[in-house]
């Protein structure tokens, strides 16, 4: 008979832990929270020190009965939920539901699910940390007060079904502010002049730098003409060559935020997908004869700290795989940077650096492998030597003008042998080749290319950039980034176009009302300060009831004012020229999480909806009768298909071009990368660049 019951959140975690603990332990899963605030009412007694009225979550009764029955058959119950405030709250609710003694040492925590970590955790059980529980409880009640007090007001004054959230509203406001910046942006003209030069058999480019010894802004075409006149018959000659060695240091191992950002850049993962796959890797994956193994440490963390054991293992791997030069003199340590970073856990890393990605590839799904590889490479590279780059700056005279060419090459790759961080624009740093040059070298002028440009507005937020911004501002915490982004899309407050967020009309309307009546909720500094107060509760430095009382005092006044002064707003749907094929009523435009779609105006009696078909001006390359139209998948991804479907099943993820392949005559598609857009034939190897302003589809 088993001596102890161990309760965790998920069956996958239960399976992995059960393997390590042996037959004396029964390991069961609670399937997440078993108690929560009721959905049908606010569930908080504001006048009674914000006392929460928890109930057993619908559908969890049978699980709770099973856990109660199992707990009566053992001498000891251990609560092994995740090592954060959410996990602590789950443990506390379980202890309450199972009538466990809170003063007993029943709580076990581990940052990674490995045999050693689990065994060590059970040697040192502790009491439930009520500071962590109260921090989670305060956050939950705070969000409930905001959501359940403001939402009914919005239903009454604006539209049924609307809701407002504390962190979500700030995220929408940030997206809306960026959209306003873009709308107000006035482009400024500027020019560049590129000289295409040669020496011996090598070609390279140099950019205009100075005229008559001074830097000159090329703001208009007349400025360009002045430079062109100055170099009209001039010879190009190398004036000065400057060489410099610089170091490039590796990035810190992943936090939750940086993992979500990098997975978005490099793998195209949404934040929610990153966390889902990371959870699988943390809880354990079946590795053949090795059994179920947790592959990464806990994935909700704002710390970049690493254990000495992990650093030593990384050093061992780097020495054997890459050599002594790739190991720094002292192990690298990284300081916490994010506002409000708690540093309670380690960074996200592989549970063993010696378990290389290719060793486990056959046991992982494609997504699991790609994310594990990303985590492994980032961790290993974080413990490697800096890269050395030789940079070259060459000044070239041409009459009274100076042109400058800049190049670089990696002289020692260091950590770059394993990993290079991505950028928000999808590019990575590349070497720029320059031929051997010295002062006095005469150069051959092949071409002079003036080019007009216009300054660009700030870009819309990608998921990666928005997560980074929220973290930098101290808005939300590792566990809240992904749910926040999911929620604002699900509610239709933002839409995604080309992987970038833009506010919907509904989102703008909500924010306008919130700005007028609940400005503190949208104030970044206020929200960050509130997050700090919740952190202080977690540290035992603040009383959770006091934090809620301070917030509610001003919030209640705002609420009463809004109930009196907020005007009712009529939102009328834009009517299309299409009729519903099911009931004959006009179809209206609606805005969902993936953009506009058509819905029947007879809703709720008629629930017909359909996508808006966008003709891209290309004939179907398969049936030659239909037109290629832009559609969206159920997950919102754009694809292209024939408008004669289901009669013709042509489909392509890449946008087809109106231009046929000049080599074989087949159809070509657009391919976008960091260099720009190119056309690629679908039948042969032909590719060609797309010139500026070239029409891809008529």
N, C-alpha and C positions, 0 to 999 in steps of 0.2 A: 504493500500500500504506500502511496506517495505521502511524503511528510509535509509538502508545501504546495500552495497554489500560487502561480505567477500570472498576473494579468497585464497584458499589453494591448495596444490599439488594434493591430491587424493580424490576420492569419499568417501572412508572409513573415512578419516579425516573430510571431509565436513559433513558427516552424524552425526558424534559424536559431532562436534562443533555446528551444526545447532540445535541439541536437547537442548543444553545449552543456546543458544542465543535467541530463540523464534522467533515469526512471524515478528518482526520488521527488521529482518536481512535475506537477501538472501545469502546462502552460496554455492559457486560454485567451481569446481576444474579445475585447469589449466592443469592437467595431467603432472606435472613436468615442465621442461623448455619449454618456447614457442619460444625463440630465441637462436641461437647458431652460431658459425662460420660455413661457408659452408664446405661440405665434398669434393666438387670437386676441391677446391683450398686452398691455405694456409690461405687466409682471414685475413692477418695481414699486414698493411702498415709499414714495418720496418723503412723506411726512414722518416715516419711521426709520430715519437714518439710511434711506435708500435700500431698505431690506429687499433682496431679490426673492421672488416666489418661484422656485425651481419646480419643474415637473419632470417625470420620466418621459423621454422622447418617444413619440408614437412609433411603434414597431420594435422598440428595444425591451419590451416587457419580458419576452421569452429569453432574451440574452441575459437579462438581469436575474431571472429565476435560475437559469443554468449556473450562473456565477455564484449565486447564494447557496444553491445546493452543493456545489463543489467546495465552497468555503467551509461548510459545516463538516466536511469529511477529512480536513487536514488540520495540522497543529498551527500552521503559520500561513498568512497571506502576504505576498509581496506585490507591490504596485510598481510596474516597470514601464510606465508611459514615457513619452519622449522627454528629453532633458531641457525643457523650456517652460515658460509660464503656462502655456496651453496644456502641456503634458502634466504639469503640477496640478492644474485645475481638474483634469480628468481623474488623476489619482485621488484628489480630495473628494470629488463627487462619488467615486467608487467606494471610498472609505465610509462615507456617509450612508450610501445606499446599502452597504453590506454590514453596517453597524460595527465597523472596526474602531478600535481605540486610537484616536488621533495622536495620542502621546507615545504610542508604540513606534519602534523603528521599522516601518514597513515599506519605506520608499527606497527603491534602487534606481540609480541612473548610470548611463554609460554613453559616451560620445561616439562610440563605434560598436558595431555588433560583431565582435571577434571573440574567440574563445577566452583569451586572456582578459579582455576588457569586461566581459560578462562575469567571469569568475571573480575578478577583483571587486566588481560592484556588489556582489552578493556577500563578500567578506565585510563590507562596510555599509550596511543599510543605515538609513537615517530617518528622522521624523519628516512628515510633510512640511514643506516650507510655506508657512502661511503668508509671508511677504509676497512670494511669487503668486500664490493663489489670489491674494487681495489685489495684486496688480492686474491680473487677468480679469478678475471680477469687476474691478473699477472700469477697465476698458470696455468690457461687455455692456455694463450698465450705461456708461457714457454714450456708447453708440446706440443703445436701445432708446435712451431719452431723446437724442437728436432725431433718430429715424422715426420713432413712433409719435413724436410731438409735432414735427414739421410736416411729415407726409400727409396726415389727414387735412392739414391746412391747404396743402397744394391740391389735394383732390377736390376740395370745396371751391377753391378760388381759381384754379387753372384747369386741371384735367384729371379724371379718375385714373388711378393706377400709378400716378407719379410718386416718387420717393426721393428723399434726400439723406445722404450719409455724411459723416464727419470728415473722414479722410478722402472719400470719393469725390466730394464736392470741391475740395481743394485741387484735386487732380484735374477735374473738368475745368476749373478756373484757370489753371496753368496752361492747359491746351487752348482755351478760349483767348487768353491774353496773347499767346503766340499768334493766333489767327488774326487778332486785331493788329498786331505788329506788322504782319504780312500785308494786310489790307492797306495800312497807312504808309507802307514803304514806297519811297519814290526812287526809282533807279537812277544812278549817276553814270554818265558815259565816261569810259576811259579806254586807252589804247595801249597796245604792246607792240614792240618791234623785235622780231626774231631774225637773227642772221644765221643762215645755214652755211657753215664753213668747213673747209677741208685742209688736211695736211697729210702728205704722202697718200696712203690708201684709206685714210680714216675720215669719217664725216662726224660732225657734232654741231650742237646749237649753242648760241650765246644770245642773251637778252640785252636790249639797250639799258644802260645804267646811268650815264652822265653826259652832259653837254657843256663844253667850255669849263670843265672842272667842277660843275655843280650838278647835284641831282635835279632832274627835270621831270615834273609830272606831265604825262601825256593825257591831258583832259579832253582834247578835241582834235579834229583832223588837222587843223592848222599847226598844232604842236608837232604832229608827226611829219608834216611837210617840211618843217624847219630842220628836223633831224635828217630827213632823207636828203635835203639839199646839202647839209653839212658833210654827208658821207658819199655824195654822188660819185665822185671819181677817186675816193680815198682807198688807200691800200690798208688791209687788215693785218695787224702785227701784234704778237704777244708782248704785252708790256711788263706784266708781273705775274708770277705763279706763287700762290701761298698754299703750303701743305700743313695740315694739322691733324693730330690724332685725337679722337674723342671716344669716350666710353659710353656704352649704352647698358643700362642696368635692367635686370629682369623685373617683371611685375610681381607683386605679392601673390601668394596663393589665394584661392577664391574665398570671398564671402558670398552670402546669398545674393546680394545685389550684383556684384561683379560677375558671378556665374550666370545670372539671368541676362545681363548685358552681353556677355561674350557668346553665350549660346544663341542669342538673337542674331548677333553679327555673323558668327561663323557657321552656325548650323541652321539658321532660319527658324529657331524654336520660339514659340510664344512663351511668356513667363510661366503660365500655368502648365504648359507641357514640360518645361525644364524642371519644375518642381515635382511633377508627377513621375518623371523618369528618374530623377535624383532620389525620390522616395523609394522606388524599386531597388535601386543600387544600394541604398542605405540598409533597407530591411533584409536584403539577402537574395541572392540568385543561385540557382542550382548549377554547380560547376563539376558535373560528372562525378568521378570517384571522390572528389574532395567534399561533396555534399553542398548544402546551402551555406553561402558565405556572404557576409556584408562587405561590399566592395568599397564604399566610401564612408567617411565620417558624417556626422549629423549635418543636414543641409540647410538648417535655419540658424545662421550665425552672422554676426557682424564683426567677428574677430579675424585677424590675419596671423594670430599666434600659432606656433607649431610646437609640439612636444619634442623634447630632446631625443626620444626614441625614434620619432619620425625623421628628424634631421639626420641622425646617425645612419638610418637605413637608406635615406636618399644619398648620402655621401658614399656609402658602400656601393650602391648601384652606379653612380656617376663615375667613380674610380674604375670599376670593372668594365663599364660599357664605353666610356669616352676618354678616360685617362686623367692623370693628376692635374694637368693644366686647366681642366674644366671644373675643378673644385676650388672655391674661394678659400682664402687663408683662414677665415673664421666663418662659422655658420651664419647665414643671413637671418636677421630678425627684422620684422616689419612693424611699424607703429600703426595704431588705429587712426583712421582719418575721418570717418563719417561722423556727422553731428549726432551725439547721443550714443555712439558705439559702446556696447556693454562689455565686450571682451570676455564673456562668460565661458565660451567654448573655444575649441580650436578652429582654425580655418577649415574649409572643406578640402579634404585630401583623400587619396586612396588609403585604405586601411593597411596596405603593404605596397611600398614602392617597387618591391621585387616582383609583384604581380603585374607584369607588363601587359598593355592592351591586347597585343596579338596572342598572348597566352590564354586569354579568356574569350576571345572573339567568337569562337564556335558556339559558346553557351549563351551569348547575349543576342537580343534583338538588335536590329540596325540602329535604332535610336539609343538603346542602352549602351551599345559599343561606342557610338560617336560621342556621347556625353562622358562616358568613363574615360575615353582617350583624352578628351579635353581637360578633365580634372587631373588626370595623371600627368599629362605634359605640362600643365601650368604649375603643378606642385614640384615636379622634378626640376623644371627650369628655374623656379624660384630659389633653388639651392645651388645654382651653378654660377660660374664666373661671369663677369660682365663681358660683353662683346666689345671688340676694338674696331673702330672704323677710321679709315684714312679719308679725310675730306680734302678736296682740291678746289681752290677758288682762283680763276684765271681772268685777269683784266686784259682786254684787247683794245688797242687804239684803232680808230678809223677816222682820220681827219681830226676834228675837235671833239669827237664823240668817244665815249668809252662803252664797250660792251662787256658783259660778264658771263662767264660759263662756270657752272658749279657741278661738281661730280663727287661721288663717294664710292668707296669699295670696302668690303668687310675684310680686314686683315686677320682677325681672329673671331670666329663665330660665337664662342662662349655659349651662353644659354640659347642663342638663336639656332643652334644645332637642333634643339628640341622644339622650341615654341616661340612665336612672335605674336604679340597682342594685335587684335583687329582694331579698326577705326570705325567710327559711326557712319562714315560715307562708304563703307565697304572696301576701302583700299588698305593695303599694307605697304610699308616702306620698301622701296626697291632701290637697288644700286643704280646709279646713273653713270654710264661709262664716259670717260674722257680719254682721248689718246695721250701718249707722253708729250708734254709741251714744256718749253723753256722760254725765258725772256729773249726776245729778238727773233723768234720764229715767224717767218712770213706765212700767211694763211691765204688759201684760195676762197674767194667769195663765190658761193654757188647760188645763193638766193637771199633776198631781203623780203621778209613778210610782215607788213603792218597788219594788225588785226584789231577790230573794234570790239569792245566788251561793254557790259553793263553790270553794275554791282547787283548782287542778288539779295533778296530778303532773307531773314533768318529761316532756316528750314523748319518744317513741321516736326513734331516729336515722333520718333520711332519708339517702340517699347523700350529698347535699350537706353535711349537718351532720357525718356521720362522716368524710368526707374532710377537712373543716375541722379537726375534732378531732385526727385523726391528724397533720395538718400542724403544728398548734399544739403538740402533745406531742413533735414531732420523731421520730415513728414513720414509717418508710418515706421514700421520696423520690419525686420526680415520676413516675418510670417505674413505681413499684410500687403506686400507689393503685388504679388500675383492676383490675389482675390480682388484687390482694388481695381486693377486693369480689367479683369473679367466683368466686374459689376458695372462699371461705367459703359461698357459696350453692350452688355445684356439689357440695360435699361434704355438703350437708344440715345444716350446723352452725347456719345461720340461715335463716329464711324471711322473705318480704316480704308484709306485710299492709298494704293501703292505702298503698303506697309507703314503708313504714317497716319497719326491721329488727326482728325479734324472735328470740331464741335458740330453737332446737328442743331437745327433750329430749336428743337426741344431743349437741348442742353443749354443753349444760349439763353432761352427764356427762363429756365430754372435758375441759372446763375444770376441773371438780372434781378430776379425776385429775392434771391438770397443776399445779394450785395446790398439791396435796399433795406431789408428787414433783419438779416442775420449776418452782419459784416464780420463779426468775430469768427464765425464758422469758416469763412473763406480766407481769413487773414493768416498768411503763412507763418508769421512770427507767433501768433496766438496758438496756432495748431502745434507748432514745434515746441512751444513752451508747455503745452498740455502733455505732449509726449514725454517731455522731460519730467514733469510731475509724476506721470505714471511710472517712469523709471525709478524715481525717488521712492515711490511706494514699494517697488520691487526690492530696493536696497534697504528697506526698513526705516527710511529717513522721513517719510511722509505718511500720514494717516489717510487711508483711501476714502473714508467718509468725508473728511475735511476737503479733500481735493474735489470731490463731486459737489459738495455744498457750495464751494466757491464758484464753480462753474454755473451751477443751476440758479444761483441768485440773480445774475445778470441775464441768463438765458430765459428765465421765466418772464422777466419784464419785456424782453424782446418779443416773446411769444404772444403775450397779451396785446402788445402794440400791433403786431402783425395781424392778429385776428380782427382788430378793429379797422385798420387802415389799408390792408392789402386789397386791391381791387380785383374783381372777378375778370378773368381774361378768357375771351372766346378764341379757341384755336380752330380755324377752319382749314380743312384739307384742300389742297389744290386739285381741281377736277381735271382729269385727262380727257382726251377725245375718244377713248375706247369705252365700249360697253361690256359689262360682265356677260360672258357666254353662258353662265348658269342661270342668272335671274334677269338679265337685261338692264340692270341699273348701271349708272356711270361708275367707272373705275376711278379711284383717287390715288394720288401719290402719297406714299408713306415713307418714313425714314427709319430704317432699322440699323442694326449694328454693322451691317455690311453695305450700307448705302441705301439708295432709293429703290422702292419696289411698288407694284400696283396692287391695290386691295379694293374689294367691292365696297361701295358706299352703303350697301345694305347690311353691313355688319351690325349686330351679331347674327341676324337671321341668315345671312349668306356670308360664309367665311372664305370665299374664293380669293386667292392671291396668285400673282405670277410675277416673274422677273421682268425688268425693263430690258428689252432687246436692243442692243446698240450695233447697228450696221457699220462695219469698219471699211467698207468700200472695196472688198476683195471677193472675187468669184470663188466658189468652192473648188479647190484643186482636185477633189475626188469625183463629184458627180457633174461638175461644170454647169449645173443648172441653178443651184441655190447660191445664196450669199453667205459669207462668213460673218457671224455675229459674235459679240462679246457676251459671255455669260458668267455666272458665279456658281461655284460649287456650294454644297451645304455648309462648308466651313468658311465660305467667303472668298475663296481663292479664285482669281480671274482665269478663265480658260476660253478657248475659241472653238466654235462648232458651226455646222451648217444649219441654216434656217429651215431646211427641208426635213430635219430630224422628226420622226424616226425613219423616214424614207432614206435618208443618207446619214451614216454614222460617223462622218468626219469629225475629228476632235484634235486639238493641239493645245498644249500649255503655253507654247510660244506664239506670239502674234505673227500671223502670216503677212508677207509683203505683197504688194501689187506687182512688184518687179520680178520677172522670171529669172532663173539662173542663166547667165550669158554663156555658160559652158555646155550644160546639158538640157536646158530649157525647163527643168523641173521647178517646183515652187520653193521659195526661200522664206525663212523666218527671221525675226529680230532676236538677237542675242545681246544682252546688256552685261557689261562688266565694268571694272574700274577705269578702263581706258575710254569707255563710251559705248556706243551702240554699233553693232556690225550686223550684216546680213549673212546668213549661212544657208547653203543649199541643203535640202533634206535628202538628196540622192547622191551627190558627189561631194568632194572635199572643198569645193569652192567657197571662199568667204570674201567679203569686201566691206570696207569701212563705209559708214553712212556720213555723207558730207553735211555740214551745218545747213539747216533749213531744208534738207532734202525730204521730199514727201515719201513716207513709207507706205501709206495707203491713201488712195485718192478718195 
